């Protein structure tokens, strides 16, 4: 088992935002490394998300499925738009 001390300043006490980000990633990786059943660990979150869609659909599982698909399609659209804006900004920077 991989162990870590979240209070260890050398591991988590980064001063800059990038060091704090790296420390957080380190802790997340160690946490997942110590997780034997990844599916069981995330099951409560998946159940809560599914219940949210069901609640929005007034208990209708068919409508809930469509709401779920719409949610993930909206996220995919936003991701594509963000990638396009990033690509355009990079190309504009290269042209300058």
C-alpha positions as CSV (number, residue, x, y, z in Angstrom):
1,X,0.0,0.0,0.0
2,X,1.3,3.4,-1.0
3,X,1.2,5.8,2.0
4,X,1.4,9.6,2.2
5,X,1.1,12.3,4.8
6,X,-1.2,15.1,3.7
7,X,0.3,17.3,6.3
8,X,3.9,16.9,5.0
9,X,5.0,20.3,3.8
10,X,7.3,18.8,1.3
11,X,4.4,16.9,-0.3
12,X,1.6,19.3,-0.1
13,X,2.8,22.6,1.2
14,X,3.6,24.2,-2.2
15,X,3.5,28.0,-2.2
16,X,2.7,28.7,-5.8
17,X,-0.6,27.8,-7.5
18,X,1.2,25.4,-9.8
19,X,2.8,23.6,-6.8
20,X,-0.6,23.4,-5.0
21,X,-2.0,22.0,-8.2
22,X,0.7,19.4,-8.4
23,X,0.3,18.5,-4.7
24,X,-3.4,18.0,-5.3
25,X,-2.7,15.8,-8.3
26,X,-0.2,13.8,-6.2
27,X,-2.8,13.2,-3.5
28,X,-5.5,12.2,-6.0
29,X,-3.2,9.8,-7.7
30,X,-2.2,8.2,-4.4
31,X,-5.8,8.0,-3.4
32,X,-6.8,6.2,-6.6
33,X,-3.7,4.0,-6.3
34,X,-5.1,2.8,-2.9
35,X,-8.6,2.2,-4.2
36,X,-9.2,-1.5,-4.8
37,X,-12.7,-1.1,-6.3
38,X,-12.9,2.0,-8.4
39,X,-16.5,1.3,-9.4
40,X,-17.7,1.0,-5.9
41,X,-15.9,4.2,-4.9
42,X,-17.8,6.2,-7.5
43,X,-21.1,4.4,-7.2
44,X,-22.7,6.9,-4.7
45,X,-21.9,9.9,-7.0
46,X,-23.3,8.1,-10.1
47,X,-26.5,7.2,-8.2
48,X,-26.9,10.8,-7.0
49,X,-26.4,12.1,-10.5
50,X,-29.0,9.6,-11.9
51,X,-31.4,10.6,-9.2
52,X,-31.0,14.2,-10.1
53,X,-32.1,13.5,-13.7
54,X,-35.0,11.4,-12.4
55,X,-36.1,14.1,-10.1
56,X,-36.0,16.7,-12.9
57,X,-38.1,14.3,-15.0
58,X,-40.7,13.9,-12.2
59,X,-39.9,10.2,-11.9
60,X,-40.2,9.4,-15.6
61,X,-37.2,7.2,-16.5
62,X,-37.5,7.8,-20.3
63,X,-37.5,11.6,-19.8
64,X,-34.6,11.2,-17.3
65,X,-32.6,9.4,-19.9
66,X,-33.2,12.2,-22.4
67,X,-32.2,14.8,-19.8
68,X,-29.0,12.8,-19.1
69,X,-28.2,12.6,-22.9
70,X,-28.9,16.3,-23.2
71,X,-26.6,17.1,-20.3
72,X,-23.7,15.2,-21.7
73,X,-24.3,16.5,-25.2
74,X,-24.2,20.1,-23.8
75,X,-20.9,19.3,-22.1
76,X,-19.5,17.9,-25.4
77,X,-20.6,21.1,-27.2
78,X,-19.0,23.3,-24.7
79,X,-15.8,21.3,-24.9
80,X,-15.7,21.5,-28.7
81,X,-16.3,25.3,-28.5
82,X,-13.5,25.7,-26.0
83,X,-11.1,23.6,-28.1
84,X,-12.0,25.7,-31.2
85,X,-11.4,29.0,-29.3
86,X,-8.1,27.7,-28.0
87,X,-7.1,26.6,-31.5
88,X,-8.1,30.0,-33.0
89,X,-6.3,31.9,-30.3
90,X,-3.1,29.9,-30.9
91,X,-3.4,30.4,-34.7
92,X,-3.9,34.1,-34.2
93,X,-0.9,34.2,-32.0
94,X,1.2,32.4,-34.6
95,X,0.1,34.8,-37.3
96,X,1.1,37.9,-35.2
